[in-house]
Amino acid sequence: GENVEQHPSTLSVQEGDSAVIKCTYSDSASNYFPWYKQELGKRPQLIIDIRSNVGEKKDQRIAVTLNKTAKHFSLHITETQPEDSAVYFCAAVYGGATNKLIFGTGTLLAVQP
Amino acid sequence: DTGVSQNPRHKITKRGQNVTFRCDPISEHNRLYWYRQTLGQGPEFLTYFQNEAQLEKSRLLSDRFSAERPKGSFSTLEIQRTEQGDSAMYLCASSPAIGNEQYFGPGTRLTVT
């Protein structure tokens, strides 16, 4: 079925430390995996994405890795800052031409100054 | 602002009333999605339009829900005979014809009393 699992549900780190959030998906046909950041009361904001033909993608302090065999993908944030505090959602595309997103349950990241 | 816009931002209604929300996608994005988000959860897919054609509806979309995109530009989502369980954030996202990226609007927060 259509399912994305996300761990951990909450994550607290000290400023400057790294944070890692992990997701697994169920449909081997999924080929696109975005990550969204959502601050309280705000819209989900696309921060990085990866396609299934790539194993890793990096954009400044954030990176995403994908293991297609294991159906795992992860978000890595280095040198965390207080403004990184938010809820992060992973997602996977399902449904062929529809490209609908199935989201994980979110990770509340708190960066302690 | 060239991003996705939604109106109204907040709606409080009494149980049994009908409500209608509007979404204006990014110009020239022919793909439009509606999602619903409840507190502490990721967005859940409701329905998808490609241009003016509604190509997929989730099982979450009961017969009290209807969506339209009459000219392939803005879209409306109507909920008839609202129930307390309809209280949620209703998010709209748009995507270009080529590419998987979905960009979200600020959402309409519905409270049914």
Interface residues (C-beta under 8 A of the other chain):
Chain A: Q6 Y32 P34 Y36 K42 R43 P44 Q45 L46 D49 R51 F89 A91 V93 G95 A97 T98 N99 K100 L101 I102 F103 G104 T105 G106
Chain B: V4 R31 Y33 Y35 G40 Q41 G42 P43 E44 F45 Y48 L55 E56 L91 S95 N100 E101 Q102 Y103 F104 G105 P106 G107
